[in-house]
Amino acid sequence: MSTKYIGLDVHQATTTMFVLDQQGKVIEQMVMQTDGHQLRERIASITGKKELAFEEGTMSDWLYYILKPVVHRLVVCDPRAIRRMAGASKNDAIDARLLANELRMNNLRPVFHQTSALEALRASWRSYEQLTRDLTRTKNRLKALYRSRGIRTEDSLYEPESRAALLERLDHRELRQRAGLLFEQLDFLAQQKERASQHMVSCARKHQGYRLIKSVPGFGPVRAATVLSTVVTPHRFGNKRKFWSYCGLAVVVRTTGDWKMGPNGLVRVEQKQTRGLNKNRNAAMKEAFKSAAIQAIKASPFQEFAEAYRQRGLAESLTRVVVARKLAAIVLTIWKKGEMFDRNKL
């Protein structure tokens, strides 16, 4: 059976499709309306074994859901890798053909997608995350408004009982009106965030992984739901090092000029190495594990675990990273095994 390689460049109004054979010859090229039924029917009508690729984006979850059943293999690829492969010229046809050809050469880096029972939880988590960002943005605008008038507010700015006095400190009626609107927005977003949080946790409680993650110190209902909805399944990571990299907790070491010529040949140069954490990571996961580490080191058993590293002279910030890495390894292990956290195994 011959294999067809299909590349899609998807936009809100139109989709450009390229179909290549095993030798890279163009079999078909077309532009169609971005309509789920039309896309599904057209790709299903292509004969032979079908492999499909498109870029990760706003519509990738929807496309994966409707097109996965009609192809033998579907790759949602990292768009950053495609940009590095592309040449100077760029348009929809070039992008679609490049996707199809790189899929044929097996050069695409896939982004995890999976149709699962966690779709409701993932949707509720996105609502919670967006409301959290909106709430933070409103707080920053309020703080910037008072800072622009040279008024110190400390943490009392967001407390309802202190708002009347804070409004009186503004010297213009327009500024007081603006601050009042921001306070109203702050209250509304706080209520919406609380509702989204309750719905997210209620969705997460239906899954066993939630109870396993929540048993680890430092993980409350929100953090456990965040990890569950983001990771979906722990079996996508072969070991803890790959999971560390996904969470932004992998140590990156860079050197240059590692060798020099000595009297008897090549000699390795001992030089200071530049270290740091990987930048290509999931921001929500890094925030979840680092904040969980801050909470976990306040009590046993991780309090003693962190203290052992402090006594070795490790800085407090690096100690938190070590604890976060330990928590990530524990979460991955117990989730795979289906066991609750046991402090005696730490």
C-alpha positions as CSV (number, residue, x, y, z in Angstrom):
1,M,0.0,0.0,0.0
2,S,1.4,3.4,-1.0
3,T,1.8,6.1,1.6
4,K,0.5,9.6,1.0
5,Y,2.0,12.5,3.0
6,I,-0.4,15.4,3.7
7,G,0.6,18.9,4.9
8,L,-2.0,21.4,6.0
9,D,-1.5,25.1,6.5
10,V,-4.6,26.1,8.4
11,H,-6.0,29.6,8.8
12,Q,-9.4,30.8,10.1
13,A,-10.9,31.2,6.6
14,T,-8.9,28.9,4.3
15,T,-6.7,25.8,4.5
16,T,-4.0,25.0,2.0
17,M,-3.3,21.3,1.5
18,F,-0.3,19.5,-0.2
19,V,-0.2,15.7,-0.9
20,L,3.1,14.1,-1.7
21,D,3.9,10.5,-2.5
22,Q,6.8,8.4,-1.2
23,Q,9.2,9.9,-3.7
24,G,8.2,13.5,-2.8
25,K,6.2,14.1,-6.0
26,V,3.2,16.4,-5.7
27,I,0.0,14.4,-6.1
28,E,-2.4,17.1,-5.2
29,Q,-2.5,20.7,-4.2
30,M,-5.6,22.6,-3.2
31,V,-7.1,25.5,-1.2
32,M,-10.4,24.9,0.6
33,Q,-12.6,26.5,3.2
34,T,-11.6,25.8,6.8
35,D,-14.7,23.7,7.5
36,G,-14.4,20.6,9.7
37,H,-16.8,18.5,7.6
38,Q,-15.1,19.4,4.3
39,L,-11.6,18.8,5.6
40,R,-12.6,15.4,7.1
41,E,-14.4,14.3,3.9
42,R,-11.6,15.4,1.6
43,I,-8.8,13.7,3.5
44,A,-10.8,10.5,4.0
45,S,-11.3,10.3,0.2
46,I,-7.5,10.1,-0.4
47,T,-6.6,6.5,-1.2
48,G,-3.8,4.5,0.4
49,K,-2.1,4.9,3.8
50,K,-2.3,8.5,4.9
51,E,0.0,10.5,7.2
52,L,-0.9,14.0,8.1
53,A,0.9,17.0,9.6
54,F,0.0,20.5,10.7
55,E,1.4,23.1,13.1
56,E,0.5,23.5,16.8
57,G,-1.9,26.5,17.1
58,T,-5.2,27.7,18.3
59,M,-7.2,25.2,16.2
60,S,-4.8,22.2,16.7
61,D,-7.0,20.5,19.4
62,W,-10.1,20.7,17.2
63,L,-8.2,19.5,14.1
64,Y,-6.7,16.6,16.0
65,Y,-10.1,15.5,17.2
66,I,-11.8,15.5,13.8
67,L,-8.9,14.3,11.6
68,K,-7.3,11.6,13.8
69,P,-9.9,8.9,12.9
70,V,-9.4,9.3,9.1
71,V,-5.6,9.0,8.9
72,H,-3.1,6.3,9.9
73,R,-0.7,8.8,11.5
74,L,-1.1,12.4,12.6
75,V,1.7,14.7,13.7
76,V,1.0,18.1,15.3
77,C,4.5,19.7,15.0
78,D,6.3,22.4,16.9
79,P,6.0,25.5,14.7
80,R,9.4,26.8,15.8
81,A,11.1,23.8,14.2
82,I,9.3,24.6,10.9
83,R,10.4,28.2,11.0
84,R,14.0,27.1,11.2
85,M,13.6,24.8,8.2
86,A,11.9,27.4,6.0
87,G,13.8,29.5,3.5
88,A,13.5,33.2,2.8
89,S,10.3,33.0,0.8
90,K,7.1,32.1,2.7
91,N,3.4,31.7,1.8
92,D,0.7,29.2,2.6
93,A,1.6,26.8,-0.3
94,I,5.3,26.8,0.7
95,D,4.4,26.0,4.4
96,A,2.0,23.2,3.5
97,R,4.5,21.6,1.1
98,L,7.3,21.9,3.6
99,L,5.2,20.2,6.3
100,A,4.3,17.3,3.9
101,N,8.0,16.9,2.8
102,E,9.4,17.0,6.4
103,L,6.7,14.5,7.4
104,R,7.9,12.2,4.6
105,M,11.5,12.6,5.8
106,N,10.4,12.0,9.4
107,N,12.0,15.3,10.5
108,L,9.1,16.8,12.4
109,R,9.1,17.2,16.2
110,P,5.7,16.2,17.5
111,V,3.7,18.1,20.1
112,F,1.7,15.9,22.5
113,H,-2.0,15.6,21.7
114,Q,-4.4,12.9,22.8
115,T,-8.2,12.4,22.7
116,S,-9.0,11.4,26.3
117,A,-11.5,11.6,29.1
118,L,-9.8,14.8,30.4
119,E,-11.1,17.1,27.8
120,A,-13.6,18.7,30.2
121,L,-10.9,19.2,32.8
122,R,-8.5,20.7,30.3
123,A,-11.2,23.2,29.1
124,S,-12.0,24.2,32.8
125,W,-8.3,24.6,33.5
126,R,-7.9,26.9,30.5
127,S,-10.7,29.1,31.9
128,Y,-9.1,29.2,35.3
129,E,-5.7,30.1,33.8
130,Q,-7.1,32.9,31.7
131,L,-9.0,34.4,34.6
132,T,-5.9,34.2,36.7
133,R,-4.0,36.2,34.1
134,D,-6.8,38.8,33.8
135,L,-6.9,39.2,37.6
136,T,-3.1,39.7,37.8
137,R,-3.3,42.2,34.9
138,T,-6.0,44.2,36.7
139,K,-3.9,44.2,40.0
140,N,-0.9,45.5,38.1
141,R,-2.9,48.3,36.5
142,L,-4.2,49.4,39.9
143,K,-0.7,49.3,41.4
144,A,0.6,51.3,38.4
145,L,-2.1,53.9,38.8
146,Y,-1.2,54.7,42.4
147,R,2.5,54.5,41.7
148,S,2.1,57.1,39.0
149,R,0.9,59.5,41.6
150,G,3.6,58.7,44.1
151,I,1.3,56.9,46.5
152,R,2.5,53.9,48.5
153,T,-0.2,51.2,48.8
154,E,1.6,48.1,50.1
155,D,-0.7,45.0,50.1
156,S,-3.8,46.9,51.4
157,L,-4.6,48.0,47.8
158,Y,-6.6,44.9,47.1
159,E,-8.5,44.8,50.4
160,P,-12.1,46.0,50.1
161,E,-12.2,47.8,53.5
162,S,-9.3,50.1,52.5
163,R,-10.6,51.2,49.1
164,A,-12.6,54.3,50.2
165,A,-9.5,55.8,51.9
166,L,-7.4,54.9,48.9
167,L,-9.8,56.6,46.4
168,E,-9.7,59.8,48.5
169,R,-5.9,59.9,48.1
170,L,-6.2,60.4,44.3
171,D,-6.2,64.1,43.5
172,H,-8.3,64.0,40.3
173,R,-11.9,63.0,39.8
174,E,-11.0,61.2,36.6
175,L,-8.4,59.1,38.3
176,R,-10.8,58.2,41.1
177,Q,-13.3,57.1,38.5
178,R,-10.7,55.0,36.7
179,A,-9.6,53.4,40.0
180,G,-13.2,52.6,40.9
181,L,-13.8,50.8,37.6
182,L,-10.6,48.8,38.1
183,F,-11.8,47.9,41.7
184,E,-15.1,46.7,40.2
185,Q,-13.3,44.7,37.6
186,L,-11.1,43.2,40.3
187,D,-14.1,42.0,42.4
188,F,-15.8,40.5,39.3
189,L,-12.7,38.6,38.2
190,A,-12.0,37.3,41.7
191,Q,-15.6,35.9,41.8
192,Q,-15.2,34.3,38.3
193,K,-11.8,32.8,39.2
194,E,-13.3,31.2,42.3
195,R,-16.1,29.7,40.3
196,A,-13.7,28.4,37.7
197,S,-11.5,27.0,40.4
198,Q,-14.4,25.1,42.0
199,H,-15.5,23.7,38.6
200,M,-11.9,22.7,37.7
201,V,-11.4,20.8,41.0
202,S,-14.8,19.1,40.7
203,C,-13.8,17.8,37.2
204,A,-10.4,16.7,38.5
205,R,-11.8,14.7,41.4
206,K,-13.3,12.2,38.9
207,H,-9.8,10.9,38.0
208,Q,-7.5,8.7,40.0
209,G,-4.4,10.8,39.0
210,Y,-5.8,13.7,41.0
211,R,-5.8,11.8,44.3
212,L,-2.3,10.5,43.7
213,I,-0.8,13.9,42.9
214,K,-2.7,15.6,45.8
215,S,-1.1,13.1,48.2
216,V,2.3,14.6,47.6
217,P,3.3,17.4,50.0
218,G,2.9,20.9,48.5
219,F,0.1,20.0,46.2
220,G,-3.3,21.3,46.9
221,P,-6.5,20.9,44.8
222,V,-5.5,23.6,42.2
223,R,-1.9,22.5,41.7
224,A,-3.0,18.8,41.5
225,A,-5.6,19.7,38.9
226,T,-3.1,21.8,36.9
227,V,-0.6,19.0,36.7
228,L,-3.3,16.4,35.8
229,S,-4.9,18.6,33.0
230,T,-1.5,19.6,31.6
231,V,0.3,16.2,31.6
232,V,-2.8,14.0,30.9
233,T,-0.8,10.8,31.2
234,P,2.6,10.2,32.9
235,H,3.5,7.4,30.4
236,R,4.4,10.0,27.7
237,F,7.7,10.5,29.6
238,G,10.1,7.7,29.6
239,N,12.0,8.8,32.7
240,K,12.3,11.7,35.2
241,R,14.9,13.6,33.2
242,K,12.5,14.0,30.3
243,F,9.8,15.1,32.8
244,W,12.3,17.7,34.3
245,S,12.9,19.1,30.9
246,Y,9.1,19.5,30.2
247,C,8.7,21.2,33.6
248,G,11.7,23.6,33.0
249,L,13.7,21.9,35.8
250,A,16.5,20.4,33.6
251,V,20.0,21.7,34.1
252,V,21.6,23.1,31.0
253,V,25.5,23.1,30.8
254,R,27.3,24.9,28.1
255,T,31.0,25.0,27.4
256,T,33.2,26.0,24.4
257,G,36.8,25.4,23.5
258,D,36.9,22.1,25.5
259,W,40.3,20.9,24.0
260,K,43.7,22.3,23.3
261,M,46.9,21.0,21.9
262,G,49.5,20.0,24.5
263,P,53.1,18.7,24.3
264,N,51.7,15.1,23.9
265,G,48.6,15.8,21.9
266,L,45.1,16.9,22.8
267,V,44.4,18.0,26.4
268,R,41.0,18.7,27.9
269,V,40.6,22.2,29.2
270,E,39.2,22.6,32.7
271,Q,37.0,25.6,32.5
272,K,34.1,27.2,34.3
273,Q,30.7,26.0,33.0
274,T,27.7,28.1,32.5
275,R,24.7,26.5,34.1
276,G,21.0,27.3,34.1
277,L,17.5,25.7,33.6
278,N,16.1,24.9,30.2
279,K,14.0,27.7,28.7
280,N,12.0,25.4,26.4
281,R,9.4,24.3,29.0
282,N,5.8,24.4,30.0
283,A,5.4,27.5,32.1
284,A,2.4,26.3,34.0
285,M,4.2,23.1,35.1
286,K,7.3,25.1,36.2
287,E,5.1,27.4,38.3
288,A,3.2,24.5,39.8
289,F,6.3,22.6,40.9
290,K,8.3,25.6,42.1
291,S,5.4,26.9,44.2
292,A,4.8,23.4,45.5
293,A,8.4,23.3,46.6
294,I,8.1,26.5,48.5
295,Q,5.1,25.0,50.4
296,A,6.6,21.6,50.9
297,I,9.8,22.8,52.6
298,K,7.8,24.4,55.4
299,A,7.1,21.0,57.0
300,S,8.5,17.5,57.4
301,P,9.7,15.5,55.5
302,F,10.9,18.0,52.9
303,Q,11.9,20.5,55.6
304,E,14.7,18.1,56.6
305,F,15.5,17.3,53.0
306,A,16.0,21.0,52.2
307,E,17.9,21.7,55.3
308,A,20.5,19.0,54.4
309,Y,21.2,21.0,51.1
310,R,21.4,24.3,53.0
311,Q,24.0,22.9,55.3
312,R,26.1,22.0,52.3
313,G,26.2,25.7,51.4
314,L,23.5,25.6,48.6
315,A,21.7,28.9,48.1
316,E,18.0,29.1,49.0
317,S,16.9,29.5,45.4
318,L,18.9,26.5,44.3
319,T,17.5,24.5,47.3
320,R,14.0,25.2,46.1
321,V,14.9,23.9,42.6
322,V,16.3,20.7,44.1
323,V,13.1,20.2,46.0
324,A,11.0,20.9,42.9
325,R,13.0,18.3,41.0
326,K,12.4,15.8,43.7
327,L,8.7,16.5,43.8
328,A,8.5,16.1,40.0
329,A,10.3,12.8,40.2
330,I,8.0,11.6,43.0
331,V,4.8,12.7,41.1
332,L,5.9,10.9,37.9
333,T,6.7,7.7,39.8
334,I,3.6,7.4,42.0
335,W,1.4,8.4,39.1
336,K,2.8,5.7,36.9
337,K,2.6,3.1,39.6
338,G,-0.8,4.1,40.9
339,E,0.4,4.5,44.4
340,M,-0.2,7.2,47.0
341,F,2.8,9.2,48.4
342,D,4.6,7.3,51.2
343,R,7.0,9.6,53.2
344,N,8.9,6.5,54.4
345,K,10.2,5.9,50.8
346,L,11.6,9.5,50.5
